[in-house]
Structure formats: C-alpha cells, structure tokens
C-alpha cells in the first residue's frame, strides 16, 4: 500500500511539473522585461514632452486658441498641453506622416474618425493652402479627445491603461 502511495505521489508530482512547464512560470516578469515592454510609455512620459518638436507645440496652440469648438484650456492648462504631447508621442513618435494599420498622422486616426470630427482625408494628410496638415491633425485629434474623454488628461490616462486612446 505504501508503494502505491509513493508511485501515485510521484506521478502526481510529475504531472504537476509538466503542467507548470506547459503553463509557464507563475512569477511576474522581471523588472528588465517590464521596462522593455513599457519603454515607449516611459520615453513619452519622461522625455517626450521635453523633446516635443516646436511644430507640434505651435499646432496645438493654434488650434486650441483659434477654434471655438476646442477649449483654449487645451493650450493654457500646462497639464493638458503636456498630455496632448504625450498622446502624440506615444501614437506617432511625433511623425505627422506615421501610418499603422489604417491609422494615420500624429493622432493615429482612421479616415472615418477624421470625418466624424469634420476633417477630410486630404486636409488631414496633406493640408490646404490655408493650413498645413499638422493643423488639421490637431483639429481632428483635439476634437476627438474633447468628445470622447472631455480633456487630454483623461485621454492620456486611458492611453496608459489600455495602450490606445
């Protein structure tokens, strides 16, 4: 009887080890793994705002101070301004011609999302004789943030939590 228990115990232990090998370790990822996975967030959070190109700041300021349907607080509230820069950094690394699976520009918007914010594809991507593309990208992106989140701080919180805004 004792031998049967011993064999049964060894079989169960072996099965448990096999299951653990199949499922993987139960520990959390190392700090190095977490840092690598979140490096883009870290660079956009800590370094991104200070490295924001001047053209981004000028487009954010122009749209937030000249359009009545975008609150001027998106510019004069330093937290909102910095959070807009963080979203742009994370979404496009400040590349106004960034493309990612049907999402385009600084704010990585689809053409249907651009249209819902009253900006057409050509304006968003190429600009017009009146305004450059960055202007229209800020118009569409800031309107979207206002309508969906209420303010840039909420949009950035969502970006940090879910990886998209």
Residue pairs with C-beta under 8 A, 6 or more apart in sequence:
20 26
29 37
35 42
40 90
41 90
41 160
43 89
44 86
44 89
44 90
45 86
48 85
48 86
48 89
48 90
49 82
49 85
49 86
49 89
51 94
52 85
52 88
52 89
52 94
53 94
55 134
56 85
56 88
56 94
56 106
56 134
57 81
57 85
59 132
59 134
59 135
59 137
59 138
60 74
60 75
60 81
60 84
60 85
60 138
60 142
61 75
62 135
62 138
63 70
63 74
63 135
63 138
63 139
63 142
64 70
64 71
64 72
64 73
64 74
64 75
64 76
64 142
65 72
65 75
67 139
69 143
69 146
70 139
70 142
70 143
70 146
71 146
71 151
73 80
73 151
74 80
74 81
74 84
74 142
74 145
74 146
74 151
74 152
75 81
79 152
79 153
80 151
80 152
80 153
81 152
83 151
83 152
83 153
83 155
83 156
84 141
84 142
84 145
84 152
86 156
86 159
87 107
87 141
87 145
87 152
87 155
87 156
87 159
87 165
88 94
88 106
88 107
88 141
90 159
91 98
91 103
91 106
91 107
91 108
91 159
91 165
92 98
92 105
92 106
92 107
92 108
94 106
95 106
96 105
96 106
96 133
96 134
96 137
97 104
97 105
97 125
98 104
98 105
98 106
98 108
100 108
102 110
102 111
103 109
103 110
104 110
104 111
104 124
104 125
105 124
105 125
105 133
105 137
105 141
106 134
106 137
106 138
106 141
107 137
107 138
107 140
107 141
107 144
109 117
109 124
109 137
109 140
109 141
109 144
111 121
111 124
113 140
113 144
114 120
114 121
114 124
114 140
115 121
116 144
117 139
117 140
117 141
117 143
117 144
117 147
118 140
118 143
119 136
119 139
119 140
122 128
123 131
123 133
123 136
124 133
124 136
124 137
124 140
125 133
126 133
127 133
127 134
127 135
127 136
128 136
142 152
145 151
145 152
145 155
145 165
148 155
148 165
149 155
149 158
149 165
155 165
156 165
158 164
158 165
159 165
